[in-house]
Amino acid sequence: MLLDVFGSQEALDAMSAVHPIGRIGRPEEIADAVAWLFSDRSSYYTGQSLTLDGGLTAQRPYVMQSASDKLVQNVLDEKW
């Protein structure tokens, strides 16, 4: 399933490499959080966002510039 999202094993490996816990989350980990939210155990949890990313947004990950971004930058750098 994740290969369908990322397109290749190399892309999946690259995303895993910048992730704080060194891997992409599993579907059952998301399902566990959803089950908890719908349970009585989350009754005191109100009005908050639940970020399920293993800490990815808590850090400033190294992000490689995409080819399209490079093309745009090259165009912007040109003296027209």
Secondary structure, 3 states (H helix, E strand, C coil): CHHHHHCCHHHHHHHHHHCCCCCCCCHHHHHHHHHHHCCHHHCCCCCCCCCCCCCHHHCCCCCCCCHHHHHHHHHHHCCC
